[in-house]
C-alpha cells in the first residue's frame, strides 16, 4: 500500500434490529470517537442495513492517511477487530478481522 493513497478500514457485525439505535449511539461514543480522535484519521461512518429477519447488519468504515495511522488506532495487528466492553451485549455476529482497501481516485 502506497503512502499517498488513503486506506479504508471496514468492519462488519450483526445486531438485533430492536437495539439498532442504542448500538449506533454506543459505537459513536466508543469506536467512532476513537477513530476520529486518532491522528491520521480522515473520516468515519457507521452504516446499517435491516436484514429483514429481526437483525441488522452494521458496518464501520473509516478512512486513514496511511497504514501507520491505522496502526496508531488498532495496534500492531491492524487486521484484528477492536472491540469495547459492551459490544458483547449487542452483537449476535461479528467479524474478528477487518478489511483494508486502498482508496483510488
C-alpha positions in Angstrom: 0.0 0.0 0.0 1.5 3.3 -1.0 1.6 6.1 1.5 -0.1 8.8 -0.8 -3.4 6.9 -1.1 -5.8 6.8 1.8 -6.6 3.4 3.4 -10.2 2.4 4.1 -10.8 0.1 7.0 -14.1 -1.9 7.1 -15.6 -3.9 9.9 -18.9 -5.9 9.9 -21.2 -7.1 12.7 -24.8 -8.0 13.2 -27.2 -6.9 16.0 -30.8 -7.3 16.9 -32.8 -4.7 14.9 -34.7 -3.5 18.1 -31.3 -2.4 19.5 -30.1 -0.6 16.4 -30.4 3.0 17.7 -28.9 2.1 21.1 -25.9 0.3 19.4 -25.3 3.0 16.9 -25.2 5.6 19.7 -22.8 3.3 21.6 -20.4 2.9 18.6 -20.5 6.6 18.0 -19.2 7.1 21.6 -16.6 4.4 21.5 -15.2 3.3 18.2 -16.1 6.3 16.1 -14.9 8.6 18.8 -11.6 6.9 19.0 -11.2 6.7 15.2 -11.9 10.5 14.9 -9.5 11.3 17.7 -6.6 9.4 16.2 -4.1 11.4 14.2 -4.3 10.4 10.6 -8.0 9.6 10.6 -9.7 11.3 7.7 -13.3 10.4 8.5 -15.5 7.6 9.7 -19.1 6.3 9.2 -21.5 3.8 10.6 -23.7 2.1 8.0 -26.7 -0.1 8.8 -28.9 -2.4 6.8 -32.0 -4.2 8.1 -31.7 -7.9 7.1 -35.5 -8.4 7.4 -35.1 -11.3 9.9 -35.0 -9.3 13.1 -31.3 -8.5 12.7 -29.4 -5.5 11.3 -26.0 -5.5 9.7 -23.6 -2.8 10.9 -20.5 -1.6 9.0 -18.0 0.7 10.3 -16.0 2.4 7.6 -13.0 4.6 8.4 -10.6 6.4 6.1 -6.9 6.9 7.1 -3.9 8.7 5.7 -1.8 5.5 5.8 -1.4 2.1 7.4 0.8 3.7 10.0 -2.2 5.9 11.0 -4.4 2.7 11.2 -1.7 1.2 13.5 -2.0 4.2 15.8 -5.6 3.2 16.4 -5.6 -0.6 16.0 -2.1 -1.6 17.3 0.4 -3.9 15.7 -2.2 -6.4 14.4 -4.0 -4.0 12.1 -6.3 -6.8 10.8 -7.7 -7.6 14.2 -11.1 -6.0 15.0 -11.1 -3.7 18.0 -13.9 -4.3 20.5 -15.3 -2.4 23.5 -16.8 -3.9 26.7 -20.5 -3.6 25.8 -20.1 -5.0 22.3 -20.8 -8.5 23.7 -24.2 -7.3 24.9 -25.3 -6.3 21.4 -23.5 -8.3 18.8 -25.1 -11.6 17.6 -22.4 -12.0 14.8 -19.1 -10.3 14.4 -16.1 -10.3 12.2 -12.9 -10.8 14.2 -10.9 -9.3 11.4 -11.3 -6.1 9.4 -10.6 -5.5 5.7 -8.4 -2.7 4.4 -8.7 -1.2 0.9 -6.7 1.5 -1.0 -8.8 4.4 -2.0 -8.2 5.1 -5.6 -9.2 8.5 -7.0 
